[in-house]
Amino acid sequence: HADKRKLEPFNGENKAFLDINNQPLVLYVLQALQNSQSISRIAVVGPKKKLEDIIPDPNGIKITDESLGPKESRRFIENAVNAYNLVSPNKEKTLFLPCDLPFILAQDIDDFILQTQKSKQIGFYYGMINVNKIPPSIEALKTSQKSFLKGKGYYRTAGLFLFDNANVNNRQYLESQIERVFPLRRTTSKLSKSILYGSLFWKFRKQLSKYFTHRLTQEELEGAIYDKIGLKFKLTEVQSPRAIIDIDTAAEDKFISTDFNDLKTSLAPRS
């Protein structure tokens, strides 16, 4: 069971090591990657000694220490860069996954990568899932804002992202923009959020007004991103809710009362 006593360290400890059904959370993701037919090399970033202690078969898995930078947002982006440099010395296509997806399967990874192969010369593939594919009991626990795509409906971000450096011509500029954006993650109080959102609305009120009035199609959104920052960006639809049910959802009281194995069975691929 994913019960409250096991989830209490969540707020003060690295979630990767939470005991979920007698196994550290990060191992579920690593097992999916190891079983994937599309993945040739794996890197994991975190407390290196602790990871080496819990990973039973480190063959083919490169482990590096997490960034020791003082800012949470800076650690986040530095960790992603560190992992990329470990597994992509020749700047190959690289898949990024968070550590907190206990139900993710190799099939979900392979299906996503197959989807990315349908488009050419894209720099970044961003996994999204239609809310109609999310079990109502899980969707009811989500508190983040949904995204609306004209003609398709509401979507949520899935935990699958693919970066193809060969199709990014302005990486230095993009990295500078990321450095500017990520510190905003530290803005957590209601007052500071209100000030932030108010200033953003005032600065981009014309664009936002157009969005809320007319909404955007997927093609319009992808085109707008390319026009603004020169990144060939593709929203890539994920079919399985296993790619969205993370440990943040599992920390909810309603979810905790559900047996882990029962939910895992209900989410199993249908033959």
N, C-alpha and C positions, 0 to 999 in steps of 0.2 A: 504494500500500500504506500502511496505517496501521502503520508499523514502529516499533521501539523508539526509534530515533534521533529520530524526529519527536515521539514521545510523552514523551521525557525532560523537556522543559520544563514538562510538566504540573504538576509539584510546585511549581515556582517562578514560573510565569507564568500569566496569565489563559488558561484553557482555550479561550475563545472564538476565539483566534487560532491554534490548532493547525492545522497544514497536514495536511488529510486528503484524499488523492487530488488534490493540487494546488489545493486550495481551502480558505480559512479555515473552520473548523467553523461559526461563527455564520451564515455565508451559506446553509448548508443550511436552517436554520430560517427565515431571512428569506425565502428563495425559496418555501418552503411557505406562509408567511403571505401573500406577495404573490399567489400563485396561488389562494389560497382564495376561494371565492365568498361566504364569510360574514364576512370581515374588511374593514373600511372604513378603519381607521387603524392604523398600526404605530408603536410606540416601542421603542427599544432603549437600555439603560443600560449604560455601560461607559466605558473611556478614550475620550473623545469624538474627539480628534484621530486616534487610530489607527483608530477605526471609520469616520471620514469618509474615510480613505485607502483602506480596503479595500472599502467598499460602492460598487459600480459605478454604481448608479442610486438615489440617495437620495430620489428623488421619492416623496412619501407616507410617508417614514420619518422620524420625529422622533428625534433623537439627543441624549442628555443625559449628562453626566458621572456616573460612579458616585459614591456617597457616600464622603466622605473620613473618616467616623467611624472611631475607633480599634478598634472591636470588629467582628470578622467577622460575628457574628450581627446586629449592629445595621446594618451595611452591607446585609446581605441583605434585611432587611425594609424599610429605607429605599429601596433600589433598586426594590422592588416598588411602593411608594407613589409614588415619583417617576414611574415609568412610567405608573401609573394616572392621576395628575394630568395628564400630558401628553396622553393620548389620550381621556380621559373627562371633559371639562370639565362635562358635564351629567350625570355619574354614570351613564353607560350600562353595559350589560353588558360586561365586559372579560375577555378570555382571557389567561391567563398561561402562558408556556412557558419552560423553561430553554434555554440556548444550546447544549446539548451533545447534541442528538438528530440525528445525521447522516443518519438514514434516514427522518425524519418527512416526510410528504407532505401536500399541500393536502387530499387526500381524507380523511386521518385527522382533520384539523382540522374539516372540514365534517361528517363523520360524528359527531364528538363534540358539536358544537354542535347538530346535529339531535337527538341524544339529550337534550340539556338542554331542548329545547323541548317535550318530552313531559310535563314536570312544571311546576307553577305555583307562584309565590310562594316560590321557593327562593333563599336568599342566596348559597350557595356549592356549586358542583358539583365533586366531587373524583373525578378519573379513576382507575379501577382496572381491572386486567386479570387474568382468571383464568389461573393458571399453566399450565393445559392449552392455552392459546393461545400460549404462549411456546415457541419451539424448544428442545428438550431441551439442545442444545449451549450455548444462552445461559442457560437456567435453571440449568444446572450451575455457572455462574460466579458466580451471585448469592450474596452472603454475608449480606445483610440479612434480617431476620425477615419471614416471610410472615404475612399476616393471614387468619384463618379466619372465614368467614361460614357460619353454620348453614344447611344445606340447599343450599349453593352450592359450598363447597369453599374452596381457598386462593387468595388474591389478592395481587398486588403493586401498588404505586402506579405509575401511568402519568404521563408528564410533561405532562398537560393539566388545567388548572384554570380554572374560570370563576366570576367574582365579579359579583354583581348587587346593587349598593348600594341599589337601590330597595326591596329586600326584606330589608334589614338595619335593624332598629329600634334596636339597641343598639351601634352601631359603636364608640363611645368606650370602652365596657366591654370589647369584644372586643380593641381595640387595646392596652388596658392588660394584658390577659391574654397577648397575643402578646409584649409587651415583657418579661413575666416568664418566659415559656417559652423564647424563643430564646437567651438567654444560656447555657442548658443545653447548646447545641451546642458550647460551648467545652470541655466536659468530655470529654477524650479519653483520658486514661490509664486503664489497666485498674483501678487502685486507685480513682480518682475515680468511674469508672463503677460499680464495685461498691458504693461508698458511696451513690451516687445511686439506683441501682436498689433497694438495700436499704431506703433511707428511703422511697422511693415505695411499695414493697410493704407496708411497715409502716403507712403512712398510709392506703393504700387496700386493705388486705388483704381486707376483706369483699367489696368489689366485684370485685377480681381473682379471689378464690376462686370467686365465682359465675360469672365469665367462663370460667375454665379448666375448671370442672365442667360447665357447661351450654352454654357458647358463646352467641353472640348471632346472631340473624338480622339481615339488612340493616335491616329496619324497626325492630328493637329498638335497634340501634346508632344509627341516625339519630334515633330518638326520645330516646335517652339524651343525645345531644349537645344537642338542643333543650331538654330538661329542665334540663340543667346550665348552659348558657350562653345559651340563648335564640336560637340560630342555626338557621335552617331549612337543613339540610345534606343533600345528596344524593350518595350514592355512585353514580357514573355509569360504567357498564361500557364499556370500550374494547375493540374487537375486534382491532386490529392490534398485533403486537409491535413495530412500528416506533416506537411511542410509549414504549417502555421501554428500548430498546437505546441506552444513553448512552455517553459517552466513558469513563466509569469502568469499564464492562465492556470497552470496546475496549482498555484498558490491560493487560488480562490477557494472559499469554503465549499461551494457547490461541487467543485471538481474533486476536491480531496475526498469527498464521501464516495466517489466512484472507484471501484477496484481497478487498479492499473491494468491487470490482465484482461478484464472484461472490456475495457475501452480499447486496448490493443487489438483484441479479437474483432471488435466492431469496426475498427479502421483497417483491418487486413484487406489486401487486394482481393477483389472478387474474380473468380475464374469464370 
